[in-house]
Amino acid sequence: MVKTGYHVLLVNDDQAMAKFFKEKLMLNGGYSVVCESSVSSGLDSFAHNRFDVVIAKLDLADKEGET
C-alpha cells in the first residue's frame, strides 16, 4: 500500500476522541493531522493551510461557523 501523505484537519472538542482519531490517522494511515477544538479555530486553520480532508464533529460547542 502506498502512503499518500494526505493533510487532514480534525475539528473535535472532545480531547480524548480527537487524540484517538489523530493517533489512528497518523499511525495507521500515515496522514499529517492538525487538530482544532472549536469552529473558530478550525475555520482559521482551514483559511491558512491546505487540507486534503476535513473531519469535523457536527455538534461542536461553539456554533460561530453555523450557517
C-alpha positions as CSV (number, residue, x, y, z in Angstrom):
1,M,0.0,0.0,0.0
2,V,1.4,3.4,-1.0
3,K,1.2,6.2,1.6
4,T,-0.3,9.3,0.2
5,G,0.7,11.9,2.7
6,Y,-2.7,13.5,2.9
7,H,-3.0,16.5,5.2
8,V,-6.1,16.2,7.5
9,L,-7.9,18.9,9.5
10,L,-9.7,17.3,12.5
11,V,-12.1,19.5,14.4
12,N,-13.5,18.0,17.6
13,D,-14.0,19.5,21.1
14,D,-13.7,16.1,22.8
15,Q,-10.0,15.9,23.6
16,A,-9.9,12.1,24.1
17,M,-11.8,11.4,20.8
18,A,-9.5,13.8,18.9
19,K,-6.4,12.1,20.3
20,F,-7.8,8.7,19.4
21,F,-8.6,9.7,15.8
22,K,-5.3,11.6,15.4
23,E,-3.3,8.6,16.5
24,K,-5.2,6.2,14.2
25,L,-4.8,8.5,11.2
26,M,-1.1,9.2,11.8
27,L,0.0,5.7,12.8
28,N,-2.2,3.5,10.7
29,G,-2.8,5.9,7.7
30,G,0.4,7.8,7.6
31,Y,-1.5,11.1,7.4
32,S,-0.4,14.5,8.7
33,V,-3.1,15.7,11.1
34,V,-3.9,19.1,12.6
35,C,-6.4,19.1,15.5
36,E,-8.6,22.0,16.4
37,S,-11.2,22.1,19.2
38,S,-13.6,24.8,18.0
39,V,-15.4,26.0,14.9
40,S,-13.5,29.3,15.0
41,S,-10.0,27.7,15.3
42,G,-11.0,25.1,12.7
43,L,-12.0,27.9,10.2
44,D,-8.8,29.8,11.0
45,S,-6.6,26.7,10.2
46,F,-8.7,26.0,7.1
47,A,-8.2,29.5,5.9
48,H,-4.4,29.4,6.3
49,N,-3.5,25.9,5.3
50,R,-4.2,23.4,2.5
51,F,-6.0,20.3,3.6
52,D,-7.0,17.3,1.6
53,V,-9.6,16.1,4.1
54,V,-11.6,17.8,6.8
55,I,-13.2,15.7,9.6
56,A,-15.5,17.7,11.9
57,K,-17.8,16.9,14.8
58,L,-21.3,18.2,13.8
59,D,-22.3,19.4,17.3
60,L,-19.4,21.5,18.4
61,A,-19.9,23.7,21.5
62,D,-19.1,27.0,19.7
63,K,-21.5,27.4,16.8
64,E,-19.8,30.5,15.3
65,G,-19.4,28.9,12.0
66,E,-23.0,27.7,11.8
67,T,-25.0,29.0,8.8
